[in-house]
Amino acid sequence: MNVSGEFTLSPEKGKQASPTTDMSKLRSEVLKISREIKGQVGFYVKHVESGKDMAMDADKIFPLGSVFKIPLMVEVFRQADEGLISLDEKLRLENRHYCIGSGILQYLSPGLELSIRDLVTLMIIATDNTASQMLWKRIGIQRVNMLMREIGLAKTSIYLPWREGFLLTMGKSPYKSFSVQEAARNWKGLSDLERMKVLNEVDAEYANLSVEQFRRDYENLYGVKEEKKFKTQREYDQVFDNIGTPREIGSLLEKILKGGIVSKESSRQMLELMTRNMSGSTLPEYLSDDVLVAARSGVTAGTVNNAGIIYLNSNSHIVLCVFCKRLEEKNPAKAQLAEARIARLFYDHFSRVK
């Protein structure tokens, strides 16, 4: 069934599709909320145990924001499972690792040593950008994308560390003399190989940039509170970001839940970290406090994403990804709360699925 924006429904396994009054009402309510979001919206929801799902524009590509940290975490645990790295291995914080934005490590002194386990914890629980940078440099920039292809995620592309991403959105390296539109247009036209060359150039040129200067340069462009950011930065953020689709990220979450990529123990640890997320996912906003949610959000200029697993009970789960891009509102709060309302609708509906 296709209604407004490639809206699809799937029946329970083994049952004939029938547009019941209940499902039709749910579809209408979700569409109504989606229309309130001034931008492009896509979502994918699946009740894992029954196989019943619903989607709207779930195969369209969206900038991921910090949702990219889920695939990065999976690759870290995969390498640990295979003995390529140890979660107890210590990494030293250096100038080339510092990334502004979210996280506490950017305010700590160079030379600090942290274990890979600690860095994953900071990245997922506190969405620490510097922690993600340190991890990515250790496991290999291209390895996350390789894993995504290996597990069948053809549209998801995780290749851009956020330190380099921030520097590119500040007009650094090859884009020093480019306008926002010119830089975005140029980046879109580059091949993967050409993009990696640019990223290597940025990494080398700014390896010794202090985080204090990094922050000053950014604030001079966009303001201390990013008050000058939205109109300029939105064009950058829609292009200089890792990308994926609601359906593919939902598939990744389902594989984590089922232990289908790494060991059961590693999957358990990843889900536990996501349930302790302190970085503001709004999926649990309208759910009762006793409902467990393993989630990761991603917010940039014009983009608001929420991806997670809602535990209906110990034997019943829904995977939900709601992504928004090209938002008109400067403040993402409206889109975030709309995503929370959608989560509540699906929670109420699928709680009745046996």
C-alpha positions in Angstrom: 0.0 0.0 0.0 1.5 3.4 -1.0 0.0 6.5 0.5 1.8 9.9 0.6 5.5 9.6 0.3 6.0 5.9 -0.4 4.1 4.8 2.7 4.2 1.0 3.0 2.7 -1.5 5.5 3.6 -5.2 5.9 1.3 -7.7 7.7 2.3 -10.2 10.3 4.2 -13.2 9.1 1.9 -15.8 7.7 -1.1 -13.6 7.5 -2.8 -11.9 4.5 -2.5 -8.2 4.3 -5.7 -6.5 5.4 -6.1 -2.7 6.0 -7.7 -3.0 9.4 -9.4 0.0 11.0 -6.7 0.0 13.7 -3.8 0.0 11.2 -5.5 2.6 9.0 -6.0 4.9 12.0 -2.4 4.4 13.0 -1.2 5.3 9.5 -3.4 8.4 9.4 -2.1 9.6 12.8 1.5 9.1 11.9 1.0 10.9 8.6 -0.6 13.8 10.4 2.3 14.3 12.7 4.8 13.9 9.8 3.1 16.7 8.0 3.6 19.0 11.0 7.4 18.7 10.5 8.5 21.4 8.1 11.0 19.4 6.2 11.6 15.9 4.7 10.6 13.0 6.9 11.3 9.3 6.6 10.7 6.5 9.0 10.9 2.8 9.4 9.4 0.7 12.3 9.3 -3.0 12.7 8.0 -5.3 15.4 10.9 -7.7 15.4 9.2 -10.8 16.7 6.2 -10.7 14.4 7.9 -9.2 11.4 5.2 -6.6 11.1 6.5 -3.2 9.8 5.5 0.2 8.5 7.6 2.6 6.5 7.5 6.0 4.8 10.3 7.1 2.5 12.4 4.6 4.4 14.8 4.0 1.5 15.6 7.6 0.9 19.0 8.9 2.0 19.4 11.2 5.0 22.4 12.8 6.8 23.0 10.7 9.9 24.4 13.2 12.4 25.6 11.3 15.5 23.6 8.2 14.4 26.9 7.3 12.6 28.3 6.3 16.0 26.2 3.1 16.0 28.0 1.6 13.0 31.3 2.8 14.3 30.6 1.1 17.7 29.7 -2.1 15.9 33.0 -2.2 14.0 35.0 -1.6 17.2 33.3 -4.5 18.8 33.7 -6.7 15.7 37.5 -6.0 15.7 37.6 -6.8 19.4 35.7 -10.1 18.9 38.2 -11.1 16.2 41.2 -10.2 18.3 42.3 -7.3 16.1 42.1 -4.9 19.0 41.6 -5.2 22.7 38.9 -3.1 24.5 41.5 -2.6 27.3 44.1 -1.1 24.9 45.0 2.4 25.9 45.0 5.3 23.3 46.7 8.6 24.0 44.8 11.9 23.3 46.6 14.1 20.9 46.0 17.4 19.1 45.0 15.6 15.9 42.1 13.9 17.8 40.3 16.9 19.2 36.9 17.6 17.9 34.5 20.4 18.9 30.8 20.0 19.3 29.5 17.5 21.9 31.6 15.7 24.5 33.9 16.3 27.4 37.3 15.1 26.0 37.7 18.3 24.0 38.2 20.2 27.3 40.8 17.7 28.7 44.6 17.9 28.3 46.7 16.2 25.6 48.5 13.1 26.8 45.5 11.6 28.6 45.3 7.8 28.1 41.9 6.1 27.8 41.0 2.5 27.0 39.0 1.7 23.9 36.3 0.5 26.2 36.2 3.9 27.9 36.1 5.7 24.5 33.2 3.7 23.3 31.4 4.4 26.5 32.0 8.2 26.1 31.0 8.1 22.4 27.7 6.4 23.0 26.6 7.6 26.4 27.8 11.2 26.1 28.1 11.4 22.2 31.7 12.5 22.6 33.0 13.6 19.2 36.7 13.4 20.2 36.2 9.8 21.5 34.7 8.9 18.1 37.7 10.5 16.4 40.2 8.5 18.5 38.4 5.2 17.8 38.1 5.8 14.1 41.8 6.5 13.7 42.5 3.3 15.6 40.3 0.9 13.6 40.7 2.5 10.2 38.6 5.1 8.5 37.4 2.8 5.7 36.6 -0.3 7.9 33.1 0.9 9.0 32.0 1.3 5.4 33.4 -2.1 4.5 31.4 -3.7 7.3 28.2 -2.0 6.2 28.6 -3.5 2.7 29.4 -6.9 4.2 26.1 -7.0 6.1 24.1 -5.8 3.1 23.6 -2.1 3.8 24.1 -0.7 0.3 23.1 2.9 0.8 24.6 3.6 4.2 28.0 5.4 3.8 30.1 5.9 7.0 33.3 7.5 5.9 33.6 11.0 7.4 35.2 11.6 10.9 33.6 14.6 12.4 36.9 16.5 13.1 37.5 16.6 9.4 33.8 17.2 8.8 33.8 20.3 11.1 36.9 21.7 9.4 35.4 21.2 5.9 32.2 23.1 7.0 34.5 25.9 8.2 35.9 26.3 4.7 39.2 24.8 5.5 41.7 23.1 3.1 40.4 22.9 -0.5 37.4 25.1 0.2 39.1 28.2 1.6 37.9 30.3 -1.3 34.6 28.6 -2.0 31.1 29.8 -1.1 28.9 27.4 0.9 27.0 26.4 -2.3 30.2 25.9 -4.3 31.8 23.8 -1.6 28.7 21.6 -1.3 28.4 21.2 -5.1 32.1 20.3 -5.4 31.9 17.7 -2.6 28.8 16.1 -4.2 30.7 15.6 -7.4 33.7 13.9 -5.9 34.3 10.1 -6.1 34.9 8.2 -2.9 38.6 8.1 -3.7 38.8 11.8 -4.3 36.9 12.4 -1.0 39.4 10.3 0.9 42.2 12.3 -0.6 40.6 15.5 0.6 40.2 14.1 4.1 43.8 13.0 4.2 44.9 16.5 3.2 42.7 18.1 5.9 44.0 15.6 8.5 47.7 16.4 7.6 47.3 20.1 7.3 45.5 20.6 10.6 47.1 17.8 12.7 48.7 20.3 15.1 45.7 22.7 15.3 45.0 23.3 19.0 41.4 22.7 20.1 41.3 26.3 21.5 42.1 27.7 18.0 39.7 25.2 16.5 36.9 26.4 18.7 37.7 30.1 18.2 37.7 29.7 14.4 34.3 28.0 14.6 32.8 30.5 16.9 34.0 33.4 14.8 32.0 31.9 11.9 28.9 30.7 13.7 28.8 32.4 17.1 29.5 31.1 20.6 26.1 29.5 20.8 25.9 28.8 17.1 23.4 31.6 16.8 24.7 32.4 13.3 24.9 28.8 12.2 21.6 27.7 10.8 21.2 29.3 7.4 24.8 28.9 6.5 25.5 25.6 8.2 22.4 23.8 6.9 23.8 23.6 3.4 27.0 22.2 4.7 25.4 19.7 7.1 23.2 18.2 4.4 26.4 17.3 2.4 29.4 17.0 4.7 28.0 14.1 6.7 27.7 10.4 6.9 24.5 9.1 5.2 22.0 6.3 5.6 18.4 5.3 5.3 15.8 4.7 8.0 15.3 1.1 6.8 19.0 0.3 6.7 19.8 1.7 10.1 16.7 -0.1 11.4 18.1 -3.3 9.9 21.4 -2.7 11.6 19.7 -2.3 15.0 17.7 -5.5 14.5 21.0 -7.3 13.7 22.5 -6.0 16.9 19.4 -7.1 18.9 19.6 -10.6 17.5 23.4 -10.8 17.8 23.7 -11.2 14.1 27.0 -9.2 13.5 29.2 -9.7 16.6 29.0 -12.1 19.5 26.0 -12.2 21.8 28.1 -10.8 24.6 29.3 -7.9 22.5 25.8 -7.3 21.3 24.6 -7.2 24.9 27.3 -4.7 25.8 26.4 -2.4 22.9 22.7 -2.4 23.8 23.4 -1.7 27.4 25.5 1.4 26.4 22.6 2.6 24.2 20.1 2.2 27.0 22.3 4.6 29.1 22.4 7.2 26.4 22.4 10.7 28.0 22.6 12.7 24.8 19.0 13.6 24.4 17.2 11.0 22.2 13.6 11.9 22.4 12.2 8.4 21.6 11.4 7.8 25.3 10.0 11.3 25.9 6.3 10.2 26.0 6.9 6.7 27.3 6.7 5.7 30.9 10.0 5.6 32.9 10.0 1.8 33.1 10.1 1.3 29.3 13.6 0.4 28.2 14.9 2.2 25.1 18.3 1.7 23.4 18.7 4.7 21.3 21.0 7.1 19.5 20.0 10.6 18.2 21.7 12.8 15.6 21.1 16.6 15.4 22.8 19.0 13.1 21.6 22.2 11.3 18.4 21.1 9.5 18.7 17.5 10.6 17.0 15.6 13.5 17.3 11.9 13.7 16.3 9.3 16.3 17.1 5.6 15.9 16.5 3.0 18.6 15.0 -0.2 19.9 12.0 0.0 22.2 11.6 -2.9 24.6 7.9 -3.6 24.8 8.9 -6.4 27.2 11.7 -8.9 27.4 10.4 -10.9 24.5 8.9 -8.1 22.3 10.8 -5.3 20.7 10.2 -2.6 18.0 13.0 -1.1 16.0 12.2 2.5 15.1 14.1 5.1 13.0 12.6 8.5 12.3 14.8 10.8 10.3 14.2 14.4 9.3 16.3 16.6 6.9 16.2 20.1 5.4 14.2 21.3 8.3 13.0 24.9 8.1 12.9 25.5 11.9 16.1 26.8 13.4 15.2 25.1 16.7 15.0 21.3 16.2 12.8 20.9 19.3 9.5 20.7 17.3 10.9 17.9 15.1 12.3 16.0 18.1 9.0 16.1 19.9 7.1 15.1 16.8 9.4 12.0 16.6 8.6 11.3 20.2 4.9 11.4 19.5 5.4 9.0 16.6 7.3 6.7 19.0 4.4 6.7 21.4 1.9 5.8 18.7 4.0 2.8 17.6 4.6 1.8 21.2 0.8 1.8 21.9 0.0 -0.1 18.7 2.7 -2.8 18.9 2.2 -3.4 22.6 -1.0 -5.2 21.5 0.8 -7.5 19.0 1.1 -11.0 20.4 
